[in-house]
Amino acid sequence: MTQQYEVVVVGGGAAGLAAALVLGRSRRRVLVVDAGEPRNAPAAHMHGYLSRDGMPPADFLAEGRREIQGYGVELVRERVLDAARDGADGFTVTLSGGRSVGARRLVIATGLVDELPDVPGIAERWGGPDVVHCPYCHGWEVRDRAFGVLATGPMSVHQALLVSQWSKDVVFFRHTLEAEDELGRLAAAGIEVVDGEVGGLVVEEDRLTGVRLADGRVHPREVLFVGPGIRPRTELLGRLGAELRETPFGKFPVVDETGRTTVPGVWAAGNAATMQAQVINAASAGHLAGIAINTELVFGDLESPARKP
């Protein structure tokens, strides 16, 4: 027989664990399916989370797993291969381990994937102390150093202007960016614009010391900000029939304030629903989804007692 759960949570990051915590405390039978690929795995520390500022992401997730298991939530290190509607009030979820489980409600908290520019050295140092993307996550730690900003798209000018709050020594590497519209704002902010494609990084004693252009010129820099491309992990939502909205950063599901998608019984939380969800926002979104799901189940079962497991 297919094992039955009230809620299956797909993804064990901050959003998924927060939803599972609320639902576990609500005495729901919950399964969290986690592939173990958190977006912030390369980062040594996370910041901006009140009471957890500076905590290693791996420690944060380990503590979250410990907490949910204290309320009887099950967690498996697998992937969800597929999910499909099973009757009027349920889903069948196929796991990579070969079994299928039933769920009355689904939380999709699969996050997104950062797609880095093809510049030698960036992937190796990504998320470390000197190749970063978010000033709110890393700006304080690298303040007042010599910044570089690698242009990767139309939002890169915005990024360069923003990071100038943390250092007045900012160089904008235009790389392959062709747009001219916003470059004047950089000059007005005192940010130097360097033309030419970037060929790689200069690293000495495991420390970034410069950015090397393809023509061999080197600009001394201590920190490089890179805005990656992103790929939302919304394939499962698409197969379930959720409405997706086009954004400059990919397709994200249409959701209400609790994360409820256009598919009855399916919620999306964290970076699966928006690119802007940092850890603290993702946890909040999961919390809201958990409350909304439990409330729906409570009142749904009161109206239809025969549907209660």
Secondary structure, 3 states (H helix, E strand, C coil): CCEEEEEEEECCCHHHHHHHHHHHHCCCCEEEECCCCCCCCCCCCCCCCCCCCCCCHHHHHHHHHHHHHCCCCEEECCCEEEEEECCCCCEEEEECCCCEEEEEEEEECCCEEEECCCCCCHHHHECCCCEECCHHHHCHHHCCCCEEEECCCCCHHHHHHHHCCCCCCEEEECCCCCCCCCHHHHHHCCCEEECCCEEEEEECCCCEEEEEECCCCEEECCEEEECCEEEECCHHHHHHCCCEEEECCEEEECCCCCCECCCCCEEECHHHCCCCCCHHHHHHHHHHHHHHHHHHHHHHHHHCHHHCC
